[in-house]
Amino acid sequence: MRVILWVYVLATLVTFAAYAIDKHRAATRRWRIPELHLHLLALIGGWPGALAAMKLIRHKNRKGRFLLVTGAIVLLHAGAWAVYLLRG
């Protein structure tokens, strides 16, 4: 369990940083981080960082499809935790 929590913490920090880098690159018209990569970071446990970045630095918070996929990732994690916790 402890390892899983550390994966979440690390993935969250890396994901938030990736969003911040991508936003900076967008503002300076440089090469961007592909949305698929941002989604994969969220999927491996960085979804709290993704949500925080979307709220705090207002990045990727208006793209409907992107929000839909991010929401699905959050629900997937919530469901997995629910199953894990309910099974004891």
C-alpha positions in Angstrom: 0.0 0.0 0.0 2.8 2.4 0.9 4.4 1.9 -2.6 1.1 2.7 -4.3 0.8 5.9 -2.3 4.4 6.9 -3.3 3.6 6.2 -6.9 0.6 8.5 -6.7 2.7 11.3 -5.0 5.5 11.1 -7.6 3.1 10.8 -10.6 1.1 13.8 -9.2 4.2 15.9 -9.0 5.5 14.9 -12.4 2.0 15.4 -14.0 1.6 18.9 -12.5 5.1 19.8 -13.8 4.3 18.5 -17.2 1.1 20.6 -17.4 3.1 23.7 -16.3 5.8 23.1 -18.9 3.2 22.5 -21.6 1.4 25.8 -20.7 4.7 27.7 -20.8 5.5 26.2 -24.2 2.0 27.1 -25.5 2.6 30.7 -24.4 6.0 30.8 -26.1 4.8 29.0 -29.2 7.2 26.1 -28.8 6.9 22.3 -29.1 4.1 21.0 -26.9 3.7 17.9 -24.9 1.2 15.6 -26.7 -2.2 15.3 -25.0 -1.8 11.5 -25.0 1.3 11.9 -22.8 -0.6 14.1 -20.4 -3.4 11.5 -20.2 -0.9 8.7 -19.7 0.6 10.6 -16.8 -2.8 11.0 -15.3 -3.6 7.4 -15.9 -0.6 6.1 -14.0 -1.7 8.0 -10.9 -1.0 11.6 -11.7 -4.7 12.6 -12.0 -4.6 14.7 -8.8 -1.7 16.7 -10.4 -3.7 17.0 -13.6 -6.8 18.3 -11.8 -4.7 20.7 -9.7 -2.9 22.1 -12.8 -6.2 22.5 -14.6 -7.6 24.5 -11.7 -4.5 26.4 -10.4 -2.7 27.3 -13.7 -5.8 27.1 -15.9 -4.4 24.7 -18.4 -6.4 22.4 -20.6 -9.6 23.4 -18.7 -11.7 24.4 -21.7 -11.1 21.5 -24.1 -14.2 19.3 -24.0 -12.7 16.1 -25.2 -9.7 16.5 -23.0 -11.9 17.1 -20.0 -14.0 14.1 -20.8 -11.0 11.8 -21.0 -9.5 13.2 -17.8 -12.8 12.8 -16.0 -12.9 9.1 -17.2 -9.5 8.6 -15.8 -10.5 10.1 -12.4 -13.6 7.9 -12.3 -11.5 4.8 -13.2 -9.2 5.5 -10.3 -12.1 6.2 -7.9 -13.7 3.0 -9.0 -10.6 1.0 -8.5 -10.0 2.4 -5.0 -13.7 1.7 -4.1 -13.3 -2.0 -5.2 -10.0 -2.3 -3.3 -11.3 -0.7 -0.1 -14.6 -2.6 -0.1 -12.9 -5.9 -0.7 -10.8 -5.3 2.4 
